[in-house]
Amino acid sequence: MKIQPLGDRVLVEPLQEDEEVTKGGIIIPDTAKEKPQQGKVVEVGTGKLDDDGKKIPFHVKKGSIVLMPKYGGTEVKFDDKEYQIMREDDILAIIG
């Protein structure tokens, strides 16, 4: 079983950073950290149609590392992993 986004939506797995430790040796818990802004595209949708009914090609593809808005998309938990589903237009940039 897998998640297949519809339309111009993409499924992104946020890239988690390792535990953060301050210079004083204090470990910052995950709940106090900001949300990650980078993610890996896991799946792309079926495609958006233009006014003539033709599919508009995606700019991102599976495996692309992208820059996401801090609070964009919808959080989804599946198989003990967290994902974001968002429109391709909400992705800020492709990294690399």
MMTF fields as JSON, N, C-alpha, C and O atoms, coordinates in Angstrom:
{
  "mmtfVersion": "1.0.0",
  "mmtfProducer": "UNKNOWN",
  "numBonds": 383,
  "numAtoms": 384,
  "numGroups": 96,
  "numChains": 1,
  "numModels": 1,
  "chainsPerModel": [1],
  "groupsPerChain": [96],
  "chainIdList": ["A"],
  "bondAtomList": [4, 2, 8, 6, 12, 10, 16, 14, 20, 18, 24, 22, 28, 26, 32, 30, 36, 34, 40, 38, 44, 42, 48, 46, 52, 50, 56, 54, 60, 58, 64, 62, 68, 66, 72, 70, 76, 74, 80, 78, 84, 82, 88, 86, 92, 90, 96, 94, 100, 98, 104, 102, 108, 106, 112, 110, 116, 114, 120, 118, 124, 122, 128, 126, 132, 130, 136, 134, 140, 138, 144, 142, 148, 146, 152, 150, 156, 154, 160, 158, 164, 162, 168, 166, 172, 170, 176, 174, 180, 178, 184, 182, 188, 186, 192, 190, 196, 194, 200, 198, 204, 202, 208, 206, 212, 210, 216, 214, 220, 218, 224, 222, 228, 226, 232, 230, 236, 234, 240, 238, 244, 242, 248, 246, 252, 250, 256, 254, 260, 258, 264, 262, 268, 266, 272, 270, 276, 274, 280, 278, 284, 282, 288, 286, 292, 290, 296, 294, 300, 298, 304, 302, 308, 306, 312, 310, 316, 314, 320, 318, 324, 322, 328, 326, 332, 330, 336, 334, 340, 338, 344, 342, 348, 346, 352, 350, 356, 354, 360, 358, 364, 362, 368, 366, 372, 370, 376, 374, 380, 378],
  "bondOrderList": [1, 1, 1, 1, 1, 1, 1, 1, 1, 1, 1, 1, 1, 1, 1, 1, 1, 1, 1, 1, 1, 1, 1, 1, 1, 1, 1, 1, 1, 1, 1, 1, 1, 1, 1, 1, 1, 1, 1, 1, 1, 1, 1, 1, 1, 1, 1, 1, 1, 1, 1, 1, 1, 1, 1, 1, 1, 1, 1, 1, 1, 1, 1, 1, 1, 1, 1, 1, 1, 1, 1, 1, 1, 1, 1, 1, 1, 1, 1, 1, 1, 1, 1, 1, 1, 1, 1, 1, 1, 1, 1, 1, 1, 1, 1],
  "groupList": [{"groupName": "MET", "atomNameList": ["N", "CA", "C", "O"], "elementList": ["N", "C", "C", "O"], "formalChargeList": [0, 0, 0, 0], "bondAtomList": [1, 0, 2, 1, 3, 2], "bondOrderList": [1, 1, 2], "singleLetterCode": "M", "chemCompType": "L-PEPTIDE LINKING"}, {"groupName": "LYS", "atomNameList": ["N", "CA", "C", "O"], "elementList": ["N", "C", "C", "O"], "formalChargeList": [0, 0, 0, 0], "bondAtomList": [1, 0, 2, 1, 3, 2], "bondOrderList": [1, 1, 2], "singleLetterCode": "K", "chemCompType": "L-PEPTIDE LINKING"}, {"groupName": "ILE", "atomNameList": ["N", "CA", "C", "O"], "elementList": ["N", "C", "C", "O"], "formalChargeList": [0, 0, 0, 0], "bondAtomList": [1, 0, 2, 1, 3, 2], "bondOrderList": [1, 1, 2], "singleLetterCode": "I", "chemCompType": "L-PEPTIDE LINKING"}, {"groupName": "GLN", "atomNameList": ["N", "CA", "C", "O"], "elementList": ["N", "C", "C", "O"], "formalChargeList": [0, 0, 0, 0], "bondAtomList": [1, 0, 2, 1, 3, 2], "bondOrderList": [1, 1, 2], "singleLetterCode": "Q", "chemCompType": "L-PEPTIDE LINKING"}, {"groupName": "PRO", "atomNameList": ["N", "CA", "C", "O"], "elementList": ["N", "C", "C", "O"], "formalChargeList": [0, 0, 0, 0], "bondAtomList": [1, 0, 2, 1, 3, 2], "bondOrderList": [1, 1, 2], "singleLetterCode": "P", "chemCompType": "L-PEPTIDE LINKING"}, {"groupName": "LEU", "atomNameList": ["N", "CA", "C", "O"], "elementList": ["N", "C", "C", "O"], "formalChargeList": [0, 0, 0, 0], "bondAtomList": [1, 0, 2, 1, 3, 2], "bondOrderList": [1, 1, 2], "singleLetterCode": "L", "chemCompType": "L-PEPTIDE LINKING"}, {"groupName": "GLY", "atomNameList": ["N", "CA", "C", "O"], "elementList": ["N", "C", "C", "O"], "formalChargeList": [0, 0, 0, 0], "bondAtomList": [1, 0, 2, 1, 3, 2], "bondOrderList": [1, 1, 2], "singleLetterCode": "G", "chemCompType": "PEPTIDE LINKING"}, {"groupName": "ASP", "atomNameList": ["N", "CA", "C", "O"], "elementList": ["N", "C", "C", "O"], "formalChargeList": [0, 0, 0, 0], "bondAtomList": [1, 0, 2, 1, 3, 2], "bondOrderList": [1, 1, 2], "singleLetterCode": "D", "chemCompType": "L-PEPTIDE LINKING"}, {"groupName": "ARG", "atomNameList": ["N", "CA", "C", "O"], "elementList": ["N", "C", "C", "O"], "formalChargeList": [0, 0, 0, 0], "bondAtomList": [1, 0, 2, 1, 3, 2], "bondOrderList": [1, 1, 2], "singleLetterCode": "R", "chemCompType": "L-PEPTIDE LINKING"}, {"groupName": "VAL", "atomNameList": ["N", "CA", "C", "O"], "elementList": ["N", "C", "C", "O"], "formalChargeList": [0, 0, 0, 0], "bondAtomList": [1, 0, 2, 1, 3, 2], "bondOrderList": [1, 1, 2], "singleLetterCode": "V", "chemCompType": "L-PEPTIDE LINKING"}, {"groupName": "GLU", "atomNameList": ["N", "CA", "C", "O"], "elementList": ["N", "C", "C", "O"], "formalChargeList": [0, 0, 0, 0], "bondAtomList": [1, 0, 2, 1, 3, 2], "bondOrderList": [1, 1, 2], "singleLetterCode": "E", "chemCompType": "L-PEPTIDE LINKING"}, {"groupName": "THR", "atomNameList": ["N", "CA", "C", "O"], "elementList": ["N", "C", "C", "O"], "formalChargeList": [0, 0, 0, 0], "bondAtomList": [1, 0, 2, 1, 3, 2], "bondOrderList": [1, 1, 2], "singleLetterCode": "T", "chemCompType": "L-PEPTIDE LINKING"}, {"groupName": "ALA", "atomNameList": ["N", "CA", "C", "O"], "elementList": ["N", "C", "C", "O"], "formalChargeList": [0, 0, 0, 0], "bondAtomList": [1, 0, 2, 1, 3, 2], "bondOrderList": [1, 1, 2], "singleLetterCode": "A", "chemCompType": "L-PEPTIDE LINKING"}, {"groupName": "PHE", "atomNameList": ["N", "CA", "C", "O"], "elementList": ["N", "C", "C", "O"], "formalChargeList": [0, 0, 0, 0], "bondAtomList": [1, 0, 2, 1, 3, 2], "bondOrderList": [1, 1, 2], "singleLetterCode": "F", "chemCompType": "L-PEPTIDE LINKING"}, {"groupName": "HIS", "atomNameList": ["N", "CA", "C", "O"], "elementList": ["N", "C", "C", "O"], "formalChargeList": [0, 0, 0, 0], "bondAtomList": [1, 0, 2, 1, 3, 2], "bondOrderList": [1, 1, 2], "singleLetterCode": "H", "chemCompType": "L-PEPTIDE LINKING"}, {"groupName": "SER", "atomNameList": ["N", "CA", "C", "O"], "elementList": ["N", "C", "C", "O"], "formalChargeList": [0, 0, 0, 0], "bondAtomList": [1, 0, 2, 1, 3, 2], "bondOrderList": [1, 1, 2], "singleLetterCode": "S", "chemCompType": "L-PEPTIDE LINKING"}, {"groupName": "TYR", "atomNameList": ["N", "CA", "C", "O"], "elementList": ["N", "C", "C", "O"], "formalChargeList": [0, 0, 0, 0], "bondAtomList": [1, 0, 2, 1, 3, 2], "bondOrderList": [1, 1, 2], "singleLetterCode": "Y", "chemCompType": "L-PEPTIDE LINKING"}],
  "groupTypeList": [0, 1, 2, 3, 4, 5, 6, 7, 8, 9, 5, 9, 10, 4, 5, 3, 10, 7, 10, 10, 9, 11, 1, 6, 6, 2, 2, 2, 4, 7, 11, 12, 1, 10, 1, 4, 3, 3, 6, 1, 9, 9, 10, 9, 6, 11, 6, 1, 5, 7, 7, 7, 6, 1, 1, 2, 4, 13, 14, 9, 1, 1, 6, 15, 2, 9, 5, 0, 4, 1, 16, 6, 6, 11, 10, 9, 1, 13, 7, 7, 1, 10, 16, 3, 2, 0, 8, 10, 7, 7, 2, 5, 12, 2, 2, 6],
  "groupIdList": [1, 2, 3, 4, 5, 6, 7, 8, 9, 10, 11, 12, 13, 14, 15, 16, 17, 18, 19, 20, 21, 22, 23, 24, 25, 26, 27, 28, 29, 30, 31, 32, 33, 34, 35, 36, 37, 38, 39, 40, 41, 42, 43, 44, 45, 46, 47, 48, 49, 50, 51, 52, 53, 54, 55, 56, 57, 58, 59, 60, 61, 62, 63, 64, 65, 66, 67, 68, 69, 70, 71, 72, 73, 74, 75, 76, 77, 78, 79, 80, 81, 82, 83, 84, 85, 86, 87, 88, 89, 90, 91, 92, 93, 94, 95, 96],
  "secStructList": [7, 7, 7, 7, 7, 7, 6, 6, 3, 3, 3, 3, 3, 3, 7, 7, 7, 7, 7, 3, 3, 7, 6, 6, 1, 7, 3, 3, 7, 4, 4, 4, 1, 7, 7, 7, 7, 3, 3, 3, 3, 3, 3, 3, 7, 1, 7, 3, 3, 7, 6, 6, 1, 7, 3, 3, 7, 7, 1, 7, 7, 6, 6, 7, 3, 3, 3, 7, 7, 6, 6, 7, 1, 3, 3, 3, 3, 3, 6, 6, 3, 3, 3, 3, 3, 3, 3, 4, 4, 4, 7, 7, 3, 3, 3, 7],
  "xCoordList": [0.836, 0.0, 0.882, 1.878, 0.503, 1.286, 0.352, -0.842, 0.904, 0.129, 0.39, 1.544, -0.655, -0.543, -1.245, -2.473, -0.472, -1.108, -1.902, -1.59, -2.914, -3.743, -3.461, -2.978, -3.767, -3.606, -2.167, -1.25, -1.973, -0.63, 0.025, 0.885, -0.375, 0.192, 1.39, 1.499, 2.291, 3.47, 3.552, 3.114, 4.114, 4.338, 5.812, 6.682, 6.085, 7.459, 7.768, 6.977, 8.922, 9.392, 10.368, 11.445, 10.009, 10.912, 12.238, 12.261, 13.332, 14.651, 14.938, 14.993, 15.117, 15.368, 16.861, 17.689, 17.183, 18.575, 18.889, 17.986, 20.151, 20.561, 20.278, 19.988, 20.365, 20.141, 21.008, 22.183, 20.413, 21.15, 21.634, 20.858, 22.926, 23.522, 24.14, 24.883, 23.827, 24.377, 25.838, 26.335, 26.526, 27.931, 28.111, 29.154, 27.105, 27.175, 26.843, 26.88, 26.516, 26.237, 24.774, 24.442, 23.892, 22.47, 21.866, 22.061, 21.13, 20.469, 19.101, 18.314, 18.822, 17.541, 16.571, 16.842, 15.444, 14.491, 13.798, 13.732, 13.277, 12.601, 11.436, 11.17, 10.738, 9.556, 9.926, 9.085, 11.156, 11.574, 12.212, 12.45, 12.482, 13.119, 12.094, 10.901, 12.586, 11.724, 11.507, 12.303, 10.431, 10.152, 11.226, 11.719, 11.594, 12.588, 12.015, 10.824, 12.868, 12.419, 12.88, 12.513, 13.669, 14.1, 13.415, 13.136, 13.147, 12.51, 12.839, 13.344, 12.54, 12.771, 11.42, 10.539, 11.259, 10.011, 9.932, 10.801, 8.868, 8.688, 7.771, 7.972, 6.762, 5.778, 5.195, 5.037, 4.874, 4.218, 2.81, 2.519, 1.95, 0.549, 0.313, 1.24, -0.95, -1.359, -1.201, -1.23, -1.039, -0.816, -1.991, -3.147, -1.673, -2.676, -3.011, -2.142, -4.259, -4.677, -4.813, -5.279, -4.397, -4.591, -6.002, -6.804, -6.303, -7.642, -8.032, -9.217, -7.04, -7.305, -7.371, -7.591, -7.181, -7.241, -5.923, -5.89, -4.832, -3.512, -2.837, -2.978, -2.098, -1.388, -0.195, 0.561, -0.044, 1.107, 2.192, 1.934, 3.397, 4.447, 4.932, 4.927, 5.345, 5.891, 7.314, 8.052, 7.694, 9.074, 9.916, 11.125, 9.259, 9.966, 9.695, 8.711, 10.583, 10.39, 10.763, 11.326, 10.445, 10.786, 12.279, 13.089, 12.639, 14.045, 14.598, 15.696, 13.876, 14.339, 14.378, 13.481, 15.421, 15.495, 14.968, 15.455, 13.96, 13.271, 13.277, 13.476, 13.056, 12.911, 11.43, 10.783, 10.889, 9.454, 9.203, 10.097, 7.988, 7.649, 7.538, 7.22, 7.798, 7.767, 6.44, 6.408, 5.358, 4.047, 3.137, 1.918, 3.704, 2.896, 2.531, 3.162, 1.526, 1.147, 0.335, 0.009, 0.022, -0.743, 0.126, 0.671, 0.257, 1.061, 0.291, -0.899, 0.987, 0.388, 1.355, 2.56, 0.83, 1.645, 1.24, 0.057, 2.232, 1.971, 3.134, 4.283, 2.873, 3.92, 4.972, 6.169, 4.536, 5.407, 6.374, 7.385, 6.084, 6.891, 5.995, 4.789, 6.595, 5.836, 6.129, 7.273, 5.076, 5.18, 4.401, 3.611, 4.635, 3.861, 3.275, 3.983, 1.984, 1.384, 1.127, 0.469, 1.649, 1.49, 1.392, 1.781, 0.874, 0.827, 2.24, 3.062, 2.502, 3.832, 4.132, 5.28, 3.1, 3.285, 3.758, 4.35, 3.512, 3.927, 5.412, 5.973, 6.046, 7.475, 8.256, 8.008, 9.204, 9.941, 11.099, 11.348, 11.816, 12.984, 13.4, 13.055, 14.143, 14.773, 16.238, 16.894, 16.758, 18.134, 19.006, 18.66, 20.132, 21.069, 20.923, 21.633],
  "yCoordList": [-1.181, 0.0, 1.246, 1.313, 2.234, 3.46, 4.652, 4.489, 5.84, 7.068, 7.608, 7.808, 7.845, 8.433, 9.785, 9.842, 10.889, 12.207, 12.389, 11.778, 13.222, 13.495, 14.887, 15.758, 15.089, 16.407, 16.871, 16.105, 18.144, 18.726, 18.663, 19.484, 17.703, 17.571, 16.627, 15.744, 16.841, 15.987, 15.529, 16.232, 14.35, 13.79, 13.977, 13.477, 14.705, 15.05, 14.495, 14.645, 13.855, 13.38, 14.419, 14.607, 15.101, 16.103, 15.468, 14.379, 16.148, 15.653, 16.136, 17.337, 15.181, 15.497, 15.697, 14.968, 16.704, 16.924, 16.074, 15.682, 15.794, 15.032, 15.853, 17.047, 15.193, 15.895, 17.136, 17.121, 18.185, 19.439, 19.619, 19.508, 19.9, 20.123, 21.518, 21.865, 22.318, 23.67, 23.6, 22.536, 24.746, 24.796, 24.39, 23.849, 24.645, 24.285, 22.828, 22.39, 22.06, 20.647, 20.323, 19.18, 21.309, 21.074, 20.498, 21.041, 19.39, 18.773, 19.413, 19.475, 19.887, 20.525, 19.447, 18.782, 19.257, 18.213, 18.565, 19.731, 17.53, 17.727, 18.695, 19.44, 18.693, 19.552, 21.028, 21.878, 21.346, 22.738, 23.233, 24.429, 22.323, 22.704, 23.227, 22.937, 24.002, 24.453, 23.297, 22.358, 23.369, 22.339, 22.368, 23.439, 21.189, 21.185, 21.831, 21.713, 22.503, 23.171, 22.449, 22.84, 21.414, 20.635, 19.282, 18.741, 18.744, 17.442, 16.749, 17.357, 15.46, 14.639, 14.266, 13.78, 14.496, 14.156, 12.635, 11.998, 12.063, 10.617, 10.179, 9.12, 10.997, 10.632, 11.918, 12.908, 11.905, 13.048, 12.642, 11.462, 13.63, 13.377, 12.981, 12.674, 12.998, 12.579, 13.689, 13.421, 14.913, 16.034, 16.99, 16.593, 18.251, 19.3, 19.502, 19.376, 19.81, 20.039, 21.532, 22.286, 21.954, 23.346, 23.531, 22.598, 24.718, 25.025, 24.177, 23.964, 23.694, 22.868, 21.379, 20.563, 21.017, 19.615, 18.875, 17.653, 19.588, 18.959, 18.973, 19.921, 17.894, 17.816, 18.76, 18.846, 19.457, 20.34, 19.501, 18.913, 19.43, 18.59, 19.153, 20.364, 18.25, 18.639, 19.168, 18.722, 20.122, 20.595, 19.724, 19.584, 19.141, 18.251, 16.81, 16.515, 15.915, 14.488, 13.705, 14.257, 12.419, 11.574, 11.656, 11.566, 11.827, 11.895, 13.302, 13.492, 14.302, 15.69, 16.165, 15.858, 16.916, 17.553, 18.969, 19.718, 19.325, 20.599, 21.429, 20.912, 22.716, 23.657, 23.949, 24.402, 23.684, 23.836, 25.027, 25.441, 25.583, 26.618, 25.998, 24.815, 26.787, 26.272, 25.637, 24.572, 26.267, 25.791, 25.445, 25.577, 25.007, 24.671, 23.2, 22.378, 22.878, 21.491, 20.904, 21.58, 19.636, 18.892, 17.764, 16.982, 17.675, 16.621, 15.31, 15.267, 14.234, 12.905, 11.918, 11.983, 10.998, 9.93, 8.622, 8.289, 7.878, 6.629, 5.688, 6.063, 4.482, 3.498, 4.082, 3.892, 4.786, 5.388, 6.433, 6.734, 6.982, 8.058, 9.275, 9.146, 10.45, 11.671, 12.231, 12.245, 12.688, 13.251, 14.557, 14.86, 15.316, 16.502, 16.317, 15.925, 16.6, 16.638, 18.097, 18.798, 18.556, 19.967, 20.094, 19.191, 21.208, 21.498, 21.806, 22.339, 21.466, 21.753, 23.243, 23.641, 24.071, 25.527, 26.015, 27.091, 25.24, 25.644, 25.381, 25.931, 24.546, 24.255, 25.49, 26.06, 25.897, 27.132, 26.976, 27.866, 25.842, 25.66, 24.194, 23.419, 23.832, 22.526, 22.727, 23.62, 21.908, 22.046, 21.049, 19.874, 21.528, 20.634, 20.724, 20.039],
  "zCoordList": [0.0, 0.0, 0.0, 0.72, -0.82, -0.883, -1.047, -1.294, -0.909, -1.081, -2.475, -2.854, -3.239, -4.577, -4.562, -4.501, -4.618, -4.654, -5.947, -6.97, -5.891, -7.061, -7.598, -6.875, -8.874, -9.494, -9.471, -9.768, -9.111, -9.113, -7.739, -7.422, -6.932, -5.588, -5.608, -6.459, -4.637, -4.479, -3.027, -2.117, -2.824, -1.494, -1.172, -1.885, -0.085, 0.278, 1.662, 2.593, 1.787, 3.087, 3.636, 3.069, 4.734, 5.302, 5.712, 6.286, 5.418, 5.796, 7.209, 7.474, 8.107, 9.513, 9.726, 9.181, 10.533, 10.896, 12.117, 12.856, 12.326, 13.501, 14.756, 14.678, 15.917, 17.178, 17.243, 16.875, 17.708, 17.799, 19.221, 20.169, 19.369, 20.676, 20.662, 19.744, 21.687, 21.763, 22.187, 22.557, 22.13, 22.53, 23.984, 24.352, 24.813, 26.233, 26.5, 27.65, 25.451, 25.609, 25.858, 26.174, 25.72, 25.928, 24.649, 23.562, 24.789, 23.64, 23.471, 24.416, 22.267, 21.98, 21.507, 20.507, 22.201, 21.785, 20.483, 20.094, 19.806, 18.525, 18.625, 17.682, 19.754, 19.9, 19.937, 19.647, 20.286, 20.363, 19.064, 18.901, 18.157, 16.891, 15.908, 16.005, 14.962, 13.869, 12.913, 12.866, 12.154, 11.167, 10.085, 9.729, 9.554, 8.475, 7.222, 6.935, 6.493, 5.285, 4.03, 2.921, 4.189, 3.041, 3.076, 4.146, 1.903, 1.837, 0.537, -0.406, 0.508, -0.677, -1.267, -0.558, -2.563, -3.24, -3.357, -3.952, -2.775, -2.762, -3.894, -4.488, -4.192, -5.214, -5.795, -5.08, -7.092, -7.735, -8.147, -8.342, -8.275, -8.59, -10.036, -10.786, -10.395, -11.725, -12.764, -13.965, -12.314, -13.222, -13.27, -13.123, -13.477, -13.579, -15.055, -15.917, -15.337, -16.714, -16.979, -16.125, -18.184, -18.564, -19.13, -19.11, -19.627, -20.132, -21.343, -21.596, -22.09, -23.268, -22.948, -23.842, -21.666, -21.27, -21.405, -21.263, -21.676, -21.783, -20.413, -19.641, -20.129, -18.853, -18.843, -19.811, -17.741, -17.538, -16.86, -15.81, -17.431, -16.839, -15.493, -15.272, -14.611, -13.315, -13.477, -14.355, -12.623, -12.58, -11.653, -11.84, -10.652, -9.724, -10.124, -10.802, -9.695, -9.975, -8.721, -7.776, -8.726, -7.588, -7.325, -8.248, -6.055, -5.673, -5.593, -5.069, -6.096, -6.03, -4.58, -3.796, -4.229, -2.912, -3.103, -3.95, -2.301, -2.493, -1.217, -0.118, -1.388, -0.289, -0.147, -1.091, 1.055, 1.299, 2.214, 2.951, 2.173, 3.14, 4.534, 4.661, 5.582, 6.95, 7.308, 7.925, 6.936, 7.374, 6.21, 6.32, 5.103, 3.937, 3.902, 4.566, 3.139, 2.93, 4.067, 5.042, 3.917, 4.905, 5.429, 4.65, 6.754, 7.358, 7.326, 7.641, 6.94, 6.854, 7.496, 7.254, 8.317, 8.888, 8.221, 8.162, 7.716, 7.009, 7.257, 7.023, 7.721, 8.045, 8.983, 8.768, 10.012, 11.035, 10.475, 11.11, 9.313, 8.739, 8.551, 8.337, 8.631, 8.422, 7.032, 6.578, 6.373, 5.033, 4.984, 5.878, 3.934, 3.621, 2.223, 1.295, 2.077, 0.751, 0.44, 1.209, -0.692, -1.063, -2.569, -3.31, -3.005, -4.436, -4.916, -4.171, -6.151, -6.701, -6.651, -6.454, -6.83, -6.784, -5.429, -5.341, -4.351, -3.01, -2.738, -1.791, -3.561, -3.405, -3.833, -4.896, -2.987, -3.225, -4.201, -5.013, -4.13, -4.998, -5.021, -4.129, -6.053, -6.151, -5.78, -6.316, -4.87, -4.405, -5.161, -5.288, -5.658, -6.328, -7.756, -8.494]
}
